[in-house]
Amino acid sequence: MKGRSILKAGALAALLAAGGFLLAASGIVPIKASSGHFAITEWFLNFAKRRSVATHTIGAEEPALDETWLVLKGAGHYDLGCRPCHGAPGSPQPRVARAMTPPPPFGPEIAAWEPEELFYIVKHGIKFTGMPAWPSQQRDDEVRAVVAFLLTLPDTDAEAYRRLVHREEVAASPDESLVVLGECARCHGVDGCGRELPAFPRLAGQRSEYLVAALQAYADDQRHSGIMQPIAAGLHVDDVRRLADYYADLPGCPPLAAKSASASTRGERIAYLGVPERRVPSCTDCHGPGFPDRSLAAPGLAGQYAEYLVLQLELFRSRQRGGGSHAHLMDPVASRMTSEQMYDVAMYYSSLPPTGQ
């Protein structure tokens, strides 16, 4: 009796599967976005989406969002990658996005989700909606920045949004031939000095060879970043060289305020002598101060934001950064450093006169 029930259930399942295939094969099922969903279909999809997110974030920790510069970093990412579908304060949701099925929610409405749920959605995207996954799954720090910004959107007006996304002096490029500079300057500045917070690295006076190698690594998916990979991939090789030369020729940025003299002193020792007992070599042979001739592809670190340098070391330690042809040399070095040593050496380099001076 039990065997017959199983056979009947199996036959019914096969019949339903065959019926579904024939229905799809007939072509009569409408796929046109202009028709929208039936109300019951829309309800079911929204219900399934919310239940899936809730289930997959059970036990997930709320992402760390306390760094003061995360909102600034997330704003730039949002404007470039999210605004074309979700709109922004003072900017109505684009008509093309409103014609999608389902239409994406307006930006300020997104904050209705919990932080850990937003992190899951931004990182992994949502099937059947056009919501893509974050382009680089290795960069949770970038996802956290977008989440931090999304949580501020309901209280952000058009003017505050504009200040977050754009530097005041980006209106015109001093070099009219650099037609792509505006996209770079929004984060790195026309002067190459970033945004006064460690959300973005300083590029002024950096070696041109390093900047070319970095952009090429982003374009080739060798260096991981959900925001830089798409930008670099869209650059012509001539633009890459011109941008690199432009930033390399700039004078250095204003010195950064010293934050910890004791950490800087400890970091200086690490920079020049390494940490022999942990098999950590010195930093200065490749990263200066100055530009050692032996290492054209290595960045100068003097005058760089300490928080940015710590982030890069942490990414190397977790094998999440990637980079050019020599980047793999940093993975074992960073893995042998403690968090305190990373902080100290970053403080030392940030205390130096900036690259280019």
Residue pairs with C-beta under 8 A, 6 or more apart in sequence:
23 29
33 99
33 100
33 101
34 99
35 101
36 42
36 101
37 45
37 101
37 102
42 102
45 102
45 128
49 126
49 129
53 113
53 117
53 120
53 121
54 117
56 120
57 114
57 116
57 117
57 120
60 116
60 119
60 120
61 116
62 114
62 115
62 116
63 115
63 116
63 119
63 140
63 143
63 144
63 147
64 144
65 115
65 144
65 147
65 148
65 151
67 148
67 307
68 197
69 197
69 198
69 199
69 307
70 144
70 145
70 148
70 149
70 199
71 145
71 148
71 149
71 152
71 164
72 164
72 195
72 197
72 199
73 142
73 145
73 149
73 199
73 200
74 144
74 145
74 146
74 147
74 148
74 149
74 150
75 149
75 161
75 164
75 165
76 164
76 165
76 186
76 187
76 199
76 200
76 227
77 142
77 145
77 146
77 149
77 226
77 227
78 88
78 107
78 146
78 149
78 150
78 165
79 88
79 165
79 186
80 183
80 227
80 231
81 226
81 227
81 230
82 107
82 146
83 91
83 107
84 94
84 97
85 93
85 94
85 97
85 100
85 104
85 130
86 93
86 97
86 104
86 105
86 106
86 107
86 110
87 93
87 94
87 97
87 106
87 107
88 107
88 161
89 107
89 108
89 153
89 156
89 157
89 158
89 160
89 161
90 157
90 158
90 159
90 161
90 162
91 158
93 103
93 104
93 106
93 107
97 103
97 104
100 129
100 130
102 129
104 129
104 130
104 131
107 150
107 153
108 153
108 154
108 156
110 118
110 150
110 153
111 118
111 150
111 151
111 152
111 153
111 154
113 121
115 147
115 151
118 147
118 150
118 151
119 143
119 144
119 147
121 131
122 134
122 143
122 146
122 147
122 150
123 133
123 134
123 137
123 140
123 143
124 133
124 134
125 131
125 132
125 133
125 134
134 142
134 143
134 226
135 226
135 227
135 229
135 230
136 142
136 224
136 225
136 226
136 229
138 224
138 315
138 320
138 321
138 322
139 224
139 225
139 226
139 315
139 320
141 311
141 315
142 225
142 226
142 227
143 226
145 199
149 164
156 164
165 186
166 186
167 185
167 186
167 189
167 190
167 195
169 189
169 190
169 191
170 182
170 185
170 186
170 189
170 190
173 181
173 182
173 185
173 190
174 190
175 181
175 246
177 242
178 239
178 242
178 243
178 246
179 239
180 235
180 239
180 243
181 190
181 243
181 246
183 231
184 243
187 194
187 195
187 199
187 200
188 194
188 200
188 201
188 202
188 203
188 247
189 195
189 204
191 204
191 250
191 253
192 202
192 203
192 204
192 205
192 206
192 247
192 250
192 253
193 202
193 204
193 253
193 254
194 200
194 201
194 202
194 203
194 253
194 305
198 305
198 306
198 307
198 308
200 308
201 304
201 305
201 308
202 253
202 303
202 304
202 305
202 354
202 355
203 211
203 247
203 250
204 247
204 250
204 251
204 252
204 253
204 354
204 355
204 356
205 247
205 248
205 250
205 251
205 252
205 253
205 300
205 354
205 355
205 356
205 357
206 247
206 248
206 299
206 300
206 355
206 356
207 248
207 291
207 296
207 299
207 300
208 241
208 244
208 245
208 247
208 248
209 244
209 296
209 297
210 296
210 297
210 298
210 299
210 300
211 243
211 244
211 247
211 248
212 240
212 241
212 244
213 297
213 324
213 325
214 223
214 299
214 323
214 324
215 232
215 235
215 240
215 243
215 244
216 232
216 240
216 324
217 223
217 322
217 323
217 324
217 327
218 225
218 228
218 229
218 231
218 232
218 233
219 229
219 232
219 233
219 235
219 240
221 229
222 322
222 323
222 324
222 327
223 229
223 321
223 322
223 323
223 324
223 327
224 315
224 320
224 321
224 322
232 240
235 243
250 356
251 356
251 357
252 303
252 353
252 354
252 355
252 356
252 357
253 303
253 354
253 356
254 354
255 303
255 353
255 354
256 303
256 305
256 306
256 350
256 351
256 354
258 264
258 351
259 306
259 347
259 350
260 347
263 343
263 344
263 347
263 348
264 344
264 347
264 348
264 351
265 348
266 344
266 348
267 343
267 344
267 345
267 346
267 347
267 348
267 349
268 348
270 280
270 282
270 283
270 341
270 344
270 345
270 348
271 282
271 283
271 284
271 287
271 345
271 348
271 349
272 282
272 283
272 284
273 282
274 280
274 281
274 282
274 283
275 336
275 337
275 341
278 336
278 337
279 336
280 333
280 336
280 337
280 341
281 333
283 301
283 345
283 349
284 292
285 292
285 294
285 295
286 292
286 294
286 295
286 298
287 295
287 298
287 299
287 300
287 301
287 349
288 300
288 301
288 302
288 355
289 300
289 302
289 352
289 353
290 300
290 302
291 300
292 298
295 326
297 324
297 325
297 326
298 326
300 355
301 309
301 349
301 352
301 355
302 349
302 352
302 353
302 354
302 355
303 349
303 350
303 352
303 353
303 354
303 355
303 357
304 349
304 350
304 354
304 355
305 350
306 343
306 346
306 347
306 349
306 350
307 346
309 342
309 345
309 346
309 349
309 350
310 342
310 343
310 346
312 321
313 330
313 334
313 337
313 342
313 346
314 334
314 339
314 342
315 321
316 327
316 330
316 331
316 333
316 334
316 335
317 331
317 334
317 335
317 337
319 331
321 327
321 330
323 330
334 342
337 345
